[in-house]
Amino acid sequence: MRVKCSEALVFTPAEGQFAAYNFLRKSAFQCSADLLDLLARLDDWTSPEGWRAALADFSSWEADEIVRGLLAVGALVEEGAPDADREAEYARGWSWGLPTALMHFSVQDNAFISVAEAEALQIEKARTTGLIELHRPNGESALKLPDPMEGKGLIRLMARRRTVRRARAVPVTLEQVSDCLFSGLGITGWMRNCVGRLPLSMTPSGGGRNPYEAYVFARNVAGLEPGVYHYSALEHSLARVADLQDGDITDLIGGQEWGDDKPCLILLCAHLERTMWKYEDANAYRVVMIEAGHIGQNIMLVATENRLTACPTAALDHAR
């Protein structure tokens, strides 16, 4: 086999050494100056003879054991192994630089604490550090604005929106799901730029790149067999792509038990390459995240109009 230094490593000083982190594997290890030097010398595919020469102070058996240990912690990757393939895919497809990649991949598939644990943590923080103000008043000298609730139907609708995780065991209608999907993602027309057509939708999309696809996890939707469906924003249609088992929704949203009480889940999936194609500036990553908020808000408002509640969540098991 051949190995080389992982290209997904970042380093920071720690206790006289370096702490190393592989952001694609989400693995960490302590790294000495000697190990840094070794990794630098293994920057291309290296055969056993090559790494044994780089570790000349050790026997062949000891050198091989060191390499196996470095593979285990993610310091090295083996040619043809899944980790190496993933790094190659990352190198081909990611154009927004290391800092953005570090954040993007590091927040995926994290372990989530329970509601009880989260509440206990908040209580302890309130006891030890106090509460943080969640608003900033201007004071009596500030200009008072007109009453926003006076006769404005849209604002009144917005004021009705609430996240309610309890759900009745009754189906939602296919029309209600249709309205929510179209309001968030439906393509309503086209515009042209210097290279071709760009879709127009119900929400703003940075550069018209339309990065999001939606999947419906239908559990109790009248007129729709339980299953997982892809929503085509162009055709305004649903195509079944997978079965849905009991517990799938809860598993997908980080173990939140209320998930499997809901009639359906709408999952937004970002195709970052659509935005990367036009924007090589890493700031475009933020544009994609903002767009998810635009889409989600439209979906939630239409759900409210239909006397439903929509519960947004970012606790996701990306590996699923």
C-alpha atoms as one frame of an Amber mdcrd trajectory, in Angstrom:
protein
   0.000   0.000   0.000   0.946   3.664  -0.327   0.186   6.475   2.108   0.528
  10.227   2.299  -0.192  13.061   4.710  -3.848  13.985   4.930  -4.729  17.259
   3.214  -7.509  17.942   5.730  -5.276  18.746   8.708  -5.133  21.964  10.724
  -2.779  22.607  13.632  -2.749  24.795  16.723  -0.150  25.085  19.546  -1.048
  23.094  22.657   1.039  22.329  25.757   4.428  22.538  24.078   3.308  20.519
  21.056   0.660  20.937  18.392  -2.925  19.751  18.456  -3.850  18.411  15.022
  -7.394  18.094  13.695  -8.639  16.327  10.578 -11.819  18.200   9.650 -13.061
  15.602   7.172 -12.754  12.765   9.676 -13.353  14.954  12.748 -10.438  13.276
  14.520  -7.795  14.948  16.693  -4.332  13.951  17.908  -1.253  15.432  19.580
   1.537  16.276  17.161   5.212  16.801  18.036   7.713  18.764  15.962   9.224
  15.466  14.799   5.822  14.243  13.631   5.239  17.521  11.782   8.530  16.980
   9.982   7.553  13.418   9.090   4.157  14.475   7.739   5.828  17.150   5.615
   8.086  14.487   4.068   5.100  12.242   3.339   3.290  14.882   1.289   2.905
  12.566  -1.730   2.041   8.902  -2.137   4.787   6.961  -0.380   5.568   3.241
  -0.496   6.631   1.170   2.542  10.251   1.605   1.489   9.775   5.359   1.459
   8.205   5.679   4.897  10.745   3.266   6.389  13.506   5.475   4.994  11.802
   8.534   6.507  11.723   6.669   9.833  15.289   5.384   9.586  15.816   5.544
  13.354  13.229   2.778  13.766  13.120  -0.826  12.646  10.910  -1.694   9.684
   8.357  -3.263  12.028   8.339  -0.156  14.261   8.034   2.160  11.240   5.073
   0.163   9.942   3.411   0.325  13.368   3.892   4.103  13.457   2.283   4.429
  10.030  -0.652   2.253  11.090  -1.152   4.456  14.139  -1.065   7.612  12.021
  -3.626   6.119   9.650  -5.882   5.346  12.605  -5.923   8.958  13.854  -6.294
  10.526  10.404  -2.792  11.966  10.077  -2.182   9.801   7.011  -4.496   8.404
   4.349  -4.112   5.166   2.422  -4.338   5.187  -1.362  -7.711   3.828  -2.504
  -9.246   3.894   0.989 -12.515   5.781   1.696 -10.675   8.597   3.504  -8.417
   9.157   0.496 -11.367   9.100  -1.887 -13.191  11.647   0.248 -10.147  13.929
   0.280  -9.884  13.654  -3.503 -13.552  14.546  -3.838 -13.042  17.509  -1.497
 -10.023  18.714  -3.500 -11.965  18.495  -6.770 -15.190  20.081  -5.587 -14.416
  22.594  -2.845 -13.341  26.079  -3.927 -14.134  28.151  -0.825 -10.867  27.630
   1.009  -9.742  26.016   4.238 -11.437  28.245   6.878 -14.890  27.754   5.354
 -14.293  24.027   4.908 -13.200  23.727   8.533 -16.479  25.168   9.743 -18.679
  23.395   7.188 -17.423  19.870   7.811 -16.767  20.220  11.541 -20.382  21.007
  12.443 -21.804  17.953  10.678 -22.933  14.854  12.577 -22.172  16.243  16.010
 -23.627  14.583  19.097 -26.602  16.489  20.512 -27.538  16.775  24.172 -31.036
  16.096  25.451 -33.558  18.796  26.366 -32.992  18.044  30.055 -29.217  18.392
  29.638 -29.639  21.659  27.727 -31.885  23.081  30.437 -29.471  22.030  33.177
 -26.643  23.759  31.300 -28.663  26.975  30.985 -29.556  26.935  34.675 -25.892
  26.503  35.601 -24.833  29.346  33.280 -27.522  31.612  34.709 -26.267  30.818
  38.214 -22.577  31.334  37.495 -22.443  34.046  34.821 -25.933  35.588  34.848
 -28.351  36.051  31.993 -27.581  37.883  28.753 -29.925  40.661  27.632 -31.900
  39.561  24.575 -32.962  43.040  23.455 -31.588  46.584  23.436 -34.035  49.407
  24.234 -33.559  52.945  22.906 -35.196  54.744  25.817 -37.954  57.313  26.096
 -36.215  59.886  23.885 -36.401  57.613  20.813 -38.867  58.193  17.964 -41.976
  56.026  18.359 -43.013  54.257  15.135 -46.610  53.608  13.972 -48.400  50.517
  15.291 -47.365  47.705  12.896 -50.380  45.546  13.786 -52.976  48.094  12.718
 -54.963  46.561   9.853 -52.055  44.742   8.185 -52.981  41.158   7.347 -49.488
  39.954   6.444 -47.947  41.260   9.651 -50.762  39.736  11.675 -50.085  36.417
   9.971 -46.399  36.714  10.868 -47.335  37.442  14.472 -49.357  34.208  14.615
 -46.393  32.030  13.655 -45.173  29.892  16.537 -43.042  26.769  16.856 -45.194
  24.119  18.531 -43.626  20.681  18.764 -46.766  18.910  19.941 -48.776  17.460
  17.065 -52.221  15.911  16.789 -52.452  12.481  15.198 -54.315  13.771  12.149
 -53.071  13.960   8.568 -52.166  17.122   6.727 -53.504  17.476   3.216 -51.472
  17.144   0.058 -52.595  20.659  -0.872 -51.154  22.056   2.357 -47.818  20.357
   1.703 -47.927  21.571  -1.901 -48.483  25.169  -0.798 -45.575  25.021   1.651
 -43.202  23.576  -0.946 -44.153  26.043  -3.653 -43.918  29.048  -1.348 -40.375
  28.122  -0.374 -38.891  26.709  -3.552 -41.335  26.855  -6.463 -39.914  28.215
  -9.719 -42.147  31.003 -10.992 -40.240  32.186 -14.055 -36.884  32.760 -15.679
 -34.378  35.507 -16.324 -31.260  35.600 -18.470 -27.720  36.629 -17.711 -24.498
  36.465 -19.733 -24.364  32.650 -19.801 -27.955  31.435 -19.818 -31.274  31.128
 -18.009 -31.635  31.511 -14.258 -34.707  30.409 -12.278 -36.862  32.875 -10.387
 -38.591  31.648  -7.251 -40.659  32.848  -4.312 -37.505  33.651  -2.313 -34.324
  35.575  -3.178 -31.402  33.416  -4.299 -27.873  34.821  -4.406 -26.862  35.169
  -8.048 -29.909  33.162  -9.092 -27.984  29.968  -8.329 -30.960  28.132  -6.756
 -28.790  25.853  -4.561 -31.545  24.055  -2.656 -33.443  20.866  -3.346 -36.178
  19.668  -0.987 -37.128  16.194   0.180 -40.434  15.378   1.858 -40.487  12.685
   4.535 -44.212  11.938   4.407 -45.576  10.051   7.410 -49.222  11.116   7.544
 -50.151  13.108   4.436 -53.628  12.490   3.018 -53.391  11.218  -0.542 -49.673
  10.397  -0.310 -48.221   7.005   0.547 -45.704   7.142   3.421 -42.203   7.498
   2.060 -39.438   9.904   1.118 -40.073  12.105  -1.918 -37.994  14.543  -3.945
 -39.707  17.826  -4.736 -39.063  19.182  -8.219 -39.376  22.952  -7.969 -39.404
  23.144 -11.769 -42.242  20.660 -12.286 -43.952  21.229  -8.920 -44.093  17.483
  -8.451 -43.092  14.775  -5.985 -41.136  11.648  -6.933 -40.740   8.814  -4.452
 -37.081   8.021  -3.737 -37.133   5.820  -0.601 -39.285   4.086   1.976 -39.899
   5.651   5.393 -39.565   3.558   8.529 -40.736   4.320  12.062 -38.104   6.398
  13.798 -36.472   7.665  10.600 -37.461  11.291  11.144 -36.356  11.350  14.782
 -33.052   9.710  13.819 -32.521  12.266  11.061 -33.057  15.278  13.346 -30.592
  14.343  16.030 -32.849  12.146  18.148 -35.515  14.792  18.798 -38.456  12.606
  19.740 -41.140  15.005  18.546 -40.034  14.374  14.949 -41.970  11.144  14.531
 -45.165  12.792  15.779 -45.164  15.188  12.833 -47.127  14.328   9.676 -44.168
  15.215   7.485 -40.697  16.698   7.359 -39.349  18.980   4.629 -35.577  18.584
   4.369 -33.561  21.264   2.575 -30.419  19.971   0.875 -27.874  22.531  -0.367
 -26.005  21.790  -3.586 -23.072  24.081  -2.869 -21.504  23.433  -6.259 -24.274
  25.466  -7.915 -23.190  28.570  -6.033 -19.461  27.733  -6.150 -19.696  27.604
  -9.953 -20.294  31.349 -10.046 -18.762  32.567  -6.790 -15.288  31.452  -5.742
 -15.333  33.924  -2.844 -15.971  32.040   0.418 -18.432  34.753   1.458 -20.914
  33.010  -0.850 -21.187  30.247   1.754 -23.002  32.723   3.973 -25.297  33.609
   1.080 -26.377  29.964   0.790 -27.090  29.749   4.526 -29.133  32.968   4.414
 -31.192  31.548   1.556 -32.201  28.597   3.734 -33.677  31.138   6.141 -35.655
  32.809   3.353 -37.054  29.459   2.212 -37.849  28.306   5.719 -39.642  31.527
   6.609 -41.904  31.269   3.566 -42.714  27.651   4.393 -43.514  28.544   7.998
 -45.763  31.456   7.052 -47.766  29.363   4.595 -48.050  26.642   7.232 -49.386
  29.267   9.639 -51.884  30.452   7.025 -53.083  26.836   6.793 -53.417  26.663
  10.601 -50.417  24.378  10.898 -47.186  24.756  12.803 -43.749  24.291  11.263
 -40.783  23.579  13.537 -37.383  24.511  12.062 -34.339  22.582  13.252 -30.644
  22.498  12.410 -29.957  19.342  14.438 -29.309  16.907  11.608 -27.570  13.588
  11.139 -25.847  14.452   7.855 -24.416  10.961   7.406 -27.919   9.582   6.845
